[in-house]
């Protein structure tokens, strides 16, 4: 058998073979791996266009659900801290429905159908896949969250002055809940279990976020402190005060951001783990 010269290997040309031997061609080099930010933008755009038609009806359902909860609570809550908790919790519940529940179902379905194999063949960092999908799903919560917060403020006669805080609450709570939803969908061994976990997570956000904290028993109150959306709810609720405690608001948002970083890191690890199987 002949040995290919180094010059032929370097040039990538076909090396003539000896009699009876097939010609050997040097393999073409692989494309360089995409950088994180361009890959993230591409995945985000693709996920946003894909989910635009399929998720808008579900976003309407999430908004209608949150507004309906506030209407029901209006019969038992008059105002004050309880009203602020109901409006803030219902607004963040829209984020939980889409970013946690639907994203858990999406990644569960993607894993069950072998869709992760498609992403695994692309020169895209795993973090870009997770962050792009999470960002796209969280983006769909913006209109519903604004509508819910405005409707709740009018319903309970709360001030609209500081609703601009939603510009920080939605992305930070969305990141924390989307990371949790993606991790649940990727770690669940079966698609049905991923759907169940997403539903349970949204139910926890409903019960622990909408109900006033002082009406919850002690152990359940501790569970509330472990829920990522709690800190977004607290930050939004504080801004309904006549003179908000901005230091406390900033602390709640900082905790929400830290939880978001951790949950997205766990989701990225879960994606790597699921993609190699």
KEVOKOL-635989 format. One line per 8 residues: their letters; for each residue z negated, x negated, y of N, C-alpha, C. Coordinates in steps of 0.2 Angstrom, whole numbers, plus 2048, in hexadecimal, padded with zeros to 3 digits. Example, Ala and Ser with C-alpha at 12.3 -4.5 7.8 and 13.67 -1.06 7.14 Angstrom:
2
AS	7D9/7BE/7E4/7D9/7C2/7EA/7D9/7BE/7F0 ~ 7DD/7C0/7F5/7DC/7BC/7FB/7D9/7C0/800
***
This chain:
277
XXXXXXXX	800/7FC/7FA/800/800/800/800/7FC/806 ~ 804/7FD/80B/804/7F9/811/7FF/7FB/816 ~ 7FD/7F6/81A/7F8/7F7/81F/7FB/7F8/826 ~ 7F9/7FD/82A/7FD/7FE/830/7FA/7F9/835 ~ 7FF/7F6/839/7FD/7F1/83E/7F9/7F4/844 ~ 7F5/7F0/847/7F1/7F2/84C/7F5/7F5/852 ~ 7FB/7F2/853/7FF/7F4/859/801/7FB/858 ~ 803/7FD/851/805/803/850/800/808/851
XXXXXXXX	7FA/807/84F/7F4/80B/850/7F3/80C/857 ~ 7F3/807/85B/7F2/808/862/7F7/80C/865 ~ 7FD/80C/863/802/810/867/803/817/864 ~ 800/818/85E/801/81F/85B/807/821/858 ~ 80B/81B/857/812/81D/854/812/81D/84C ~ 817/820/84A/818/820/842/819/819/83F ~ 816/818/83A/816/811/837/81B/812/831 ~ 820/80E/831/825/80E/82B/821/80D/825
XXXXXXXX	822/811/820/81F/810/819/823/80C/814 ~ 81F/809/810/823/805/80A/826/80B/806 ~ 82B/808/802/82E/80D/7FD/829/811/7F9 ~ 82A/817/7F9/826/81C/7F5/820/81E/7F9 ~ 81F/81C/7FF/818/81E/802/81A/822/808 ~ 816/827/809/818/82C/80F/816/828/816 ~ 81A/82A/81B/818/827/821/812/82A/824 ~ 80E/826/828/808/828/82A/808/828/832
XXXXXXXX	805/82D/835/805/82E/83C/7FE/82D/83E ~ 7FD/82A/844/7F6/829/846/7F4/830/849 ~ 7EE/832/848/7EB/838/84B/7EB/838/852 ~ 7ED/83E/855/7ED/83E/85C/7E5/83F/85F ~ 7E4/83C/864/7DD/83C/867/7DB/843/869 ~ 7D4/845/868/7D2/84B/86A/7D1/84C/871 ~ 7D1/852/874/7D1/853/87B/7C9/851/87D ~ 7C8/84F/883/7C1/84D/885/7BD/854/885
XXXXXXXX	7B7/853/884/7B2/859/884/7B2/85B/88C ~ 7B2/862/88D/7B2/865/893/7AB/863/896 ~ 7AB/863/89D/7A5/862/8A0/7A1/868/8A1 ~ 79A/868/8A2/796/86E/8A2/798/874/8A7 ~ 799/872/8AD/79A/877/8B2/7A1/87A/8B2 ~ 7A7/876/8B1/7AD/87A/8B0/7AD/87E/8AA ~ 7AA/87C/8A4/7A9/880/89E/7A5/886/89F ~ 7A0/885/8A3/79C/88B/8A4/79F/890/8A8
XXXXXXXX	7A3/88E/8AD/7A7/893/8B1/7AC/896/8AD ~ 7B0/893/8A9/7B5/896/8A4/7B2/89B/8A0 ~ 7AC/899/89D/7A9/89E/898/7A6/8A4/89C ~ 7A3/8A3/8A2/7A1/8A8/8A6/7A6/8AD/8A8 ~ 7AC/8AA/8AA/7B2/8AF/8AC/7B4/8B3/8A6 ~ 7B5/8AF/8A0/7B8/8B3/89A/7B3/8B8/898 ~ 7AC/8B7/898/7A8/8BC/896/7A7/8C2/89B ~ 7A8/8C0/8A1/7A8/8C5/8A7/7AE/8CA/8A6
XXXXXXXX	7B4/8C7/8A5/7B9/8CC/8A4/7B9/8CF/89E ~ 7B6/8CC/898/7B6/8D0/892/7B1/8D6/892 ~ 7AC/8D5/896/7A6/8DA/896/7A7/8DF/89B ~ 7AC/8DE/89F/7AD/8E2/8A5/7AE/8EA/8A3 ~ 7B2/8EB/89E/7B4/8F1/89C/7AF/8F4/897 ~ 7AD/8F0/893/7A8/8F2/88D/7A1/8F3/890 ~ 79F/8F0/895/798/8F0/896/796/8F5/89C ~ 79C/8F7/8A0/79A/8FB/8A6/797/902/8A4
XXXXXXXX	79A/905/89F/796/90B/89D/78F/90A/89B ~ 78D/905/898/786/903/896/782/901/89C ~ 785/8FE/8A1/782/8FD/8A7/780/904/8AB ~ 784/908/8AA/783/90F/8AD/77D/912/8A9 ~ 77D/911/8A3/777/914/89F/771/911/8A1 ~ 771/90A/8A2/76B/907/8A3/768/909/8AA ~ 76D/90A/8AF/76B/90C/8B6/768/913/8B5 ~ 76C/917/8B2/769/91E/8B1/763/91F/8AE
XXXXXXXX	762/91B/8A9/75B/91B/8A5/756/919/8AA ~ 757/913/8AE/751/911/8B2/750/916/8B8 ~ 755/919/8BB/754/91E/8C0/750/924/8BD ~ 752/926/8B7/74F/92C/8B3/747/92A/8B2 ~ 746/924/8B0/73F/922/8AF/73B/923/8B6 ~ 73E/921/8BB/73A/922/8C2/739/929/8C4 ~ 73E/92D/8C2/73D/934/8C4/738/937/8C0 ~ 737/935/8B9/732/938/8B5/72B/935/8B7
XXXXXXXX	72B/92F/8B9/724/92C/8BC/722/92F/8C2 ~ 727/931/8C6/725/934/8CD/720/93A/8CC ~ 720/93D/8C6/71C/943/8C5/715/941/8C4 ~ 714/93A/8C2/70D/938/8C1/70A/933/8C5 ~ 70F/930/8C9/70D/92A/8CE/70F/92D/8D5 ~ 70A/92C/8D9/70B/92E/8E0/70E/929/8E5 ~ 70B/923/8E4/70D/91E/8E9/708/918/8E7 ~ 708/913/8EC/704/90D/8EC/706/908/8E7
XXXXXXXX	702/904/8E4/703/8FF/8DF/707/902/8D9 ~ 705/907/8D7/708/90A/8D1/710/90C/8D2 ~ 711/90F/8D8/718/910/8DA/71C/90A/8DA ~ 719/904/8DD/71D/8FE/8DE/71E/8FB/8D7 ~ 71A/8FC/8D2/71B/8F9/8CC/720/8FD/8C8 ~ 720/904/8C9/725/908/8C6/72C/906/8C8 ~ 72D/905/8CE/734/904/8D1/736/8FD/8CF ~ 732/8F8/8D0/733/8F1/8CE/735/8F1/8C7
XXXXXXXX	731/8F4/8C2/732/8F3/8BB/738/8F7/8B9 ~ 73A/8FC/8BC/740/900/8BB/746/8FC/8BD ~ 746/8F9/8C2/74B/8F5/8C5/74D/8EF/8C0 ~ 747/8EB/8BE/748/8E6/8B9/74A/8E8/8B2 ~ 749/8EE/8B1/74A/8F1/8AA/752/8F1/8A9 ~ 756/8F2/8AF/75D/8F2/8AE/75F/8EB/8AC ~ 75C/8E6/8AE/75D/8DF/8AC/75C/8DE/8A5 ~ 756/8E1/8A3/754/8E0/89C/759/8E3/897
XXXXXXXX	75B/8E9/899/760/8ED/895/766/8E9/894 ~ 769/8E6/899/76F/8E3/898/76E/8DB/896 ~ 76A/8D8/899/76A/8D0/898/766/8CF/891 ~ 761/8D3/88F/75D/8D2/889/760/8D6/883 ~ 761/8DC/884/763/8E1/87F/76A/8DF/87D ~ 76E/8E0/881/776/8E0/880/778/8D8/87E ~ 774/8D3/881/776/8CD/87F/774/8CB/878 ~ 76E/8CD/876/76C/8CC/86F/770/8CF/86A
XXXXXXXX	773/8D5/86C/778/8D9/868/77E/8D5/867 ~ 780/8D2/86D/787/8CE/86D/787/8C8/869 ~ 781/8C4/86A/781/8BE/866/780/8BF/85F ~ 77C/8C4/85D/77B/8C6/856/782/8C8/853 ~ 786/8CC/857/78C/8CE/854/791/8C8/854 ~ 790/8C4/859/795/8BE/859/793/8B9/853 ~ 78D/8B8/851/78B/8B4/84C/78D/8B7/845 ~ 78C/8BE/844/78E/8C2/83E/795/8C2/83D
XXXXXXXX	799/8C2/842/7A0/8C2/841/7A4/8BC/841 ~ 7A0/8B6/841/7A3/8B0/841/7A6/8AD/848 ~ 7A4/8B1/84D/7A7/8AF/854/7A5/8A9/857 ~ 79F/8A7/854/79C/8A0/856/7A1/89B/854 ~ 7A5/89C/84F/7A9/896/84D/7AF/895/852 ~ 7B1/89A/855/7B6/899/85A/7B3/895/860 ~ 7AD/896/862/7AA/892/868/7A9/88B/865 ~ 7A7/88A/85F/7A6/884/85C/7AC/87F/85C
XXXXXXXX	7B2/882/85C/7B8/87E/85B/7BA/87C/862 ~ 7B7/87F/868/7B9/87D/86E/7B5/877/871 ~ 7B8/873/875/7B5/86D/878/7B0/870/87E ~ 7AC/874/87C/7A7/877/881/7A0/876/880 ~ 79C/873/884/795/872/883/791/879/881 ~ 78D/879/87C/789/87F/87A/786/882/880 ~ 783/87E/884/780/881/88A/784/885/88E ~ 78B/883/88F/78F/887/893/791/88E/88F
XXXXXXXX	791/88E/889/792/895/885/78C/899/887 ~ 786/897/886/780/89B/887/77F/89D/88E ~ 780/898/893/77F/89A/89A/784/89E/89C ~ 78B/89D/89A/790/8A1/89C/78F/8A9/89A ~ 78E/8AA/894/78D/8B0/891/787/8B4/895 ~ 781/8B0/895/77B/8B3/898/77C/8B4/8A0 ~ 780/8B0/8A3/781/8B1/8AA/786/8B7/8AB ~ 78B/8B8/8A7/78F/8BE/8A7/78C/8C5/8A6
XXXXXXXX	787/8C5/8A1/784/8CB/8A0/77F/8CC/8A5 ~ 77B/8C7/8A8/777/8C8/8AD/77A/8CB/8B4 ~ 780/8C8/8B5/784/8CB/8BB/785/8D2/8BB ~ 786/8D5/8B5/787/8DC/8B5/781/8E0/8B6 ~ 77B/8DD/8B7/775/8E1/8B9/774/8E2/8C0 ~ 778/8DE/8C4/777/8DE/8CB/778/8E5/8CE ~ 77D/8E9/8CD/77E/8EF/8D0/779/8F4/8CE ~ 777/8F5/8C8/772/8F9/8C5/76C/8F8/8C8
XXXXXXXX	76A/8F1/8C8/763/8F0/8CB/763/8F2/8D2 ~ 768/8F1/8D6/767/8F3/8DD/767/8FA/8DE ~ 76B/8FE/8DA/76B/905/8DB/764/908/8D9 ~ 761/905/8D3/75A/907/8D1/755/906/8D6 ~ 755/900/8D9/750/8FE/8DE/750/902/8E4 ~ 757/903/8E7/757/908/8ED/755/90F/8EB ~ 757/911/8E5/756/918/8E4/74E/919/8E3 ~ 74B/914/8E0/744/914/8DF/740/914/8E5
XXXXXXXX	742/910/8EA/73F/90F/8F0/73F/915/8F4 ~ 745/919/8F4/746/91F/8F7/741/924/8F4 ~ 741/924/8ED/73D/929/8EA/736/929/8EB ~ 733/923/8EB/72C/922/8EC/72A/920/8F3 ~ 72F/920/8F8/72E/91F/8FF/72B/918/900 ~ 72F/913/8FD/72D/90C/8FE/732/909/902 ~ 730/904/906/734/900/90B/73A/8FD/907 ~ 740/8FD/90B/746/8FA/908/747/8F3/90B
XXXXXXXX	742/8F1/910/743/8EB/914/744/8E4/910 ~ 740/8E4/90A/740/8DD/907/744/8DE/900 ~ 749/8E2/8FF/74C/8E3/8F9/751/8DD/8F8 ~ 752/8D9/8FD/756/8D3/8FD/754/8CE/8F7 ~ 74D/8CF/8F6/74A/8CB/8F1/74E/8CC/8EA ~ 751/8D1/8E9/755/8D2/8E3/75A/8CC/8E2 ~ 75C/8C9/8E7/761/8C4/8E6/75E/8BE/8E2 ~ 757/8BD/8E2/754/8B8/8DE/751/8BB/8D8
XXXXXXXX	74F/8C1/8D8/74C/8C5/8D2/751/8C5/8CD ~ 757/8C8/8CE/75C/8CA/8C9/75E/8C3/8C5 ~ 760/8BE/8C9/763/8B8/8C5/75D/8B5/8C1 ~ 757/8B4/8C4/752/8B1/8C0/74F/8B5/8BA ~ 74E/8BC/8BB/74C/8C0/8B6/752/8C0/8B1 ~ 758/8C1/8B3/75E/8C1/8AF/75E/8BB/8AB ~ 75D/8B5/8AD/75D/8AF/8AA/758/8AF/8A4 ~ 752/8B1/8A6/74D/8B1/8A1/74E/8B6/89B
XXXXXXXX	750/8BC/89D/751/8C1/898/758/8BF/894 ~ 75D/8BD/897/763/8BB/894/762/8B6/88F ~ 75E/8B1/891/75C/8AB/88C/759/8AE/886 ~ 754/8B2/887/750/8B5/882/755/8BA/87D ~ 759/8BE/880/75E/8C2/87C/762/8BE/878 ~ 765/8B8/87B/76A/8B4/877/766/8B1/872 ~ 760/8AE/873/75C/8AB/86D/75B/8B0/868 ~ 759/8B6/869/758/8BB/864/75E/8BD/860
XXXXXXXX	764/8BD/864/76A/8BF/860/76C/8B9/85C ~ 76B/8B3/85E/76D/8AD/85A/768/8AB/854 ~ 762/8AD/855/75D/8AB/850/75C/8B0/84B ~ 75E/8B6/84C/75E/8BC/847/762/8BB/841 ~ 760/8BB/83B/764/8BA/835/769/8BF/834 ~ 768/8C5/837/76D/8CA/836/76E/8CE/83D ~ 775/8D0/83D/776/8D4/843/772/8DA/845 ~ 770/8DE/840/76C/8E3/841/765/8E1/843
XXXXXXXX	762/8DC/841/75C/8D9/844/75D/8D7/84B ~ 762/8D4/84D/763/8D2/854/763/8D8/858 ~ 767/8DE/856/767/8E4/85A/75F/8E7/85A ~ 75C/8E7/855/755/8E9/855/750/8E5/85A ~ 751/8DF/85A/74D/8DA/85E/74F/8DC/865 ~ 755/8DC/867/757/8DE/86E/754/8E5/870 ~ 754/8EA/86C/752/8F0/86E/74A/8F0/86F ~ 747/8EC/86A/73F/8EB/86B/73E/8E7/872
XXXXXXXX	742/8E2/873/741/8DE/879/742/8E3/880 ~ 747/8E7/880/748/8EC/885/742/8F1/886 ~ 740/8F3/880/73A/8F8/880/734/8F5/883 ~ 733/8EE/881/72D/8EB/884/72E/8EA/88B ~ 734/8E9/88E/735/8E8/895/733/8EF/898 ~ 735/8F5/895/734/8FB/897/72C/8FD/898 ~ 729/8FC/892/722/8FE/892/71E/8F9/896 ~ 71F/8F3/896/71A/8EE/899/71C/8ED/8A0
XXXXXXXX	723/8EE/8A2/725/8ED/8A9/724/8F3/8AD ~ 726/8F9/8AB/726/8FF/8AF/71F/902/8B0 ~ 71B/902/8AB/714/904/8AB/710/900/8B0 ~ 70C/903/8B4/707/8FE/8B8/703/8FA/8B4 ~ 702/8F4/8B6/6FE/8EF/8B2/6F7/8F1/8B1 ~ 6F4/8F4/8B6/6ED/8F6/8B6/6EB/8FC/8B1 ~ 6F0/8FF/8AE/6F0/904/8AA/6F1/902/8A2 ~ 6F2/8FC/8A2/6F3/8F9/89B/6ED/8F6/898
XXXXXXXX	6EC/8F7/891/6E6/8F4/88E/6E6/8ED/88E ~ 6E1/8E9/88E/6E0/8E2/88E/6E5/8DE/88A ~ 6E6/8DF/883/6EA/8DB/87F/6F2/8DD/881 ~ 6F3/8E3/883/6FA/8E4/885/6FC/8E1/88C ~ 6F7/8E1/890/6F8/8DD/896/6F9/8D6/895 ~ 6F6/8D3/890/6F8/8CC/88E/6FF/8CB/88C ~ 701/8D0/888/708/8D0/886/70D/8D0/88C ~ 70B/8D4/891/70F/8D5/897/710/8CE/89A
XXXXXXXX	70B/8CA/89A/70B/8C4/89E/710/8BF/89A ~ 711/8C0/894/716/8BC/890/71D/8BE/890 ~ 71E/8C4/893/725/8C7/894/728/8C4/89A ~ 72E/8C1/899/732/8BD/89F/733/8C2/8A5 ~ 735/8C8/8A4/736/8CC/8A9/730/8CE/8AD ~ 72A/8CD/8AB/724/8CF/8AF/724/8CC/8B5 ~ 726/8C6/8B6/725/8C2/8BC/72A/8C4/8C1 ~ 730/8C6/8BF/735/8C9/8C3/733/8D0/8C6
XXXXXXXX	72F/8D4/8C2/72D/8DA/8C4/727/8D9/8C9 ~ 723/8D5/8C8/71D/8D3/8CC/720/8D1/8D3 ~ 725/8CC/8D3/728/8CA/8D9/72B/8D0/8DD ~ 72F/8D4/8DA/732/8DA/8DE/72C/8DE/8E0 ~ 727/8E0/8DC/722/8E5/8DE/71E/8E2/8E4 ~ 71D/8DC/8E5/719/8D9/8EA/71D/8DA/8F1 ~ 724/8DA/8F1/727/8DB/8F7/727/8E2/8FA ~ 725/8E7/8F6/724/8ED/8F9/71E/8EE/8FD
XXXXXXXX	71A/8E9/8FD/714/8EA/902/716/8E9/909 ~ 712/8EC/90D/713/8EB/914/714/8E4/917 ~ 70F/8E0/914/70F/8D9/916/70F/8D5/90F ~ 715/8D3/90C/715/8D0/905/712/8C9/905 ~ 70F/8C8/900/70C/8C1/8FF/712/8BD/8FC ~ 715/8B9/900/71B/8B6/8FE/719/8B0/8FA ~ 713/8AD/8FB/712/8A7/8F6/711/8AA/8EF ~ 70E/8B0/8EE/70E/8B3/8E7/715/8B5/8E5
XXXXXXXX	719/8B7/8E9/720/8B9/8E7/724/8B3/8E5 ~ 723/8AD/8E9/726/8A7/8E7/723/8A4/8E0 ~ 71D/8A5/8DF/71A/8A3/8D9/71D/8A7/8D3 ~ 71D/8AD/8D4/720/8B1/8CE/727/8AF/8CD ~ 72B/8AE/8D2/732/8AC/8D1/733/8A5/8CE ~ 72E/8A1/8D0/72E/89A/8CD/72D/89B/8C5 ~ 728/89F/8C3/726/8A0/8BC/72C/8A3/8B9 ~ 72F/8A8/8BC/735/8AB/8B9/73B/8A6/8B8
XXXXXXXX	73C/8A1/8BD/741/89C/8BC/73F/897/8B6 ~ 739/895/8B6/737/891/8B0/738/894/8AA ~ 736/89A/8A9/737/89E/8A3/73E/89E/8A1 ~ 743/89F/8A6/74A/89F/8A5/74D/899/8A3 ~ 74A/893/8A5/74D/88D/8A3/74B/88C/89C ~ 745/88E/89A/742/88D/893/746/891/88E ~ 747/898/890/74A/89C/88C/752/89B/88B ~ 755/898/890/75C/896/88F/75D/890/88B
XXXXXXXX	758/88B/88C/758/885/887/757/887/880 ~ 752/88C/87F/752/88E/878/758/892/875 ~ 75B/896/87A/761/899/877/767/894/876 ~ 767/88E/87A/76C/889/879/76B/886/872 ~ 764/884/871/762/881/86A/764/886/864 ~ 763/88D/865/765/892/860/76C/892/85F ~ 770/891/864/777/891/864/77A/88B/860 ~ 777/885/861/779/87F/85D/777/880/856
XXXXX	771/883/855/76F/884/84E/773/889/84A ~ 775/88E/84D/779/894/84A/781/891/849 ~ 783/88D/84E/78A/88B/84E/78B/886/848 ~ 786/882/846/787/87D/841/787/880/83A ~ 785/886/839/783/889/833/78A/88D/830
***
